[in-house]
Amino acid sequence: MKLTVQDIFDLNKGLNEIGEMNNIPIKLAFRIQLIAKKVRDEHAIANDLRTKLIKKYRDDSITERVEIEKDHLETFNKEHDELM
């Protein structure tokens, strides 16, 4: 089964929510935690690459929020879509 980076982000979020549940059987909780660990590892790599991409194209003149430079927006979107 092939997953996209977007799938990894979604899985990470969902597994974190399931991991916070207290009413699931311990055997199931253990298996979920094993899967979550693998997903977290992939998520960390993807998130690091995404952060580097944002830093590469961000507009440094804006400090209160992250905004991509308008001149590089198309290139950023293309690379971001490729990653995701």
C-alpha positions as CSV (number, residue, x, y, z in Angstrom):
1,M,0.0,0.0,0.0
2,K,1.4,3.4,-1.0
3,L,0.7,6.4,1.1
4,T,1.2,10.1,0.2
5,V,2.8,12.5,2.6
6,Q,-0.7,14.0,3.1
7,D,-1.9,10.5,4.2
8,I,0.9,10.4,6.7
9,F,-0.1,13.8,8.2
10,D,-3.7,12.6,8.4
11,L,-2.8,9.3,9.9
12,N,-0.6,10.9,12.5
13,K,-3.4,13.2,13.6
14,G,-5.9,10.4,13.7
15,L,-3.6,8.0,15.6
16,N,-2.8,10.7,18.2
17,E,-6.6,11.2,18.8
18,I,-7.1,7.4,19.2
19,G,-4.1,7.2,21.5
20,E,-5.7,9.7,23.9
21,M,-8.8,7.4,24.2
22,N,-9.0,5.5,27.5
23,N,-11.7,3.0,26.7
24,I,-9.9,0.7,24.1
25,P,-8.6,-2.7,25.0
26,I,-4.9,-2.8,26.0
27,K,-4.0,-5.3,23.2
28,L,-5.5,-2.9,20.6
29,A,-3.9,0.1,22.3
30,F,-0.5,-1.7,22.0
31,R,-0.9,-2.4,18.3
32,I,-2.1,1.1,17.6
33,Q,1.0,2.5,19.4
34,L,3.3,0.3,17.3
35,I,1.7,1.7,14.1
36,A,1.7,5.2,15.5
37,K,5.5,5.0,16.1
38,K,6.1,4.1,12.5
39,V,3.8,6.9,11.3
40,R,5.5,9.5,13.6
41,D,8.9,8.6,12.2
42,E,7.6,9.2,8.6
43,H,5.7,12.3,9.8
44,A,8.9,13.8,11.4
45,I,10.8,13.4,8.1
46,A,8.0,14.9,6.0
47,N,7.4,17.8,8.4
48,D,11.1,18.6,8.4
49,L,11.2,18.8,4.6
50,R,8.0,20.9,4.6
51,T,9.5,23.3,7.2
52,K,12.7,23.6,5.0
53,L,10.5,24.4,2.0
54,I,8.6,27.1,3.9
55,K,11.8,28.7,5.1
56,K,13.2,28.6,1.6
57,Y,10.4,30.6,0.2
58,R,9.0,32.6,3.1
59,D,8.8,36.4,3.1
60,D,11.2,37.5,5.8
61,S,9.8,41.0,5.9
62,I,6.6,39.7,7.5
63,T,7.3,38.6,11.1
64,E,3.9,38.1,12.7
65,R,2.9,35.2,10.4
66,V,4.4,33.0,7.8
67,E,3.8,34.2,4.3
68,I,5.4,33.0,1.0
69,E,7.0,35.6,-1.2
70,K,4.6,36.4,-4.0
71,D,7.4,36.1,-6.6
72,H,8.0,32.5,-5.5
73,L,4.4,31.4,-4.8
74,E,4.0,29.3,-7.9
75,T,7.3,27.5,-7.4
76,F,6.5,27.0,-3.7
77,N,3.1,25.5,-4.5
78,K,4.6,23.2,-7.1
79,E,7.2,21.9,-4.7
80,H,4.8,21.7,-1.8
81,D,2.3,19.7,-4.0
82,E,5.1,17.4,-5.1
83,L,6.0,16.7,-1.5
84,M,2.5,16.2,-0.3
